[in-house]
Amino acid sequence: MFERLLGRLPCRGAGALRLAEQWPVHFVAFDLFRLSGTDTTGWSYRRRRAAGEALFADHRLTAPRVLCPSTTRRGRRGH
């Protein structure tokens, strides 16, 4: 699949639109490391997560942009 994405890079115009329809791409955000030029790596995960959620809400970002679900639940998966 990644090869198909790479194949789309040099395309322009109608060819790019056709490939985008054939092989759509989604951006999935897992974490936020910079925000408006500010390095957020020193922030706690909860603070970065809240900033990411606010960013998505403020800009009404939806698919193909997705904020990955998160949990603060500790323990092993499935337990």
ABEGO torsion letter per residue (X at the ends): XAAAAAAAAABBEAAAAAAAAABBBBBBBABBABBGGBBAAABBAAAAAAAAAAAAAAAGBBOABBBBBBBABBEBBGX
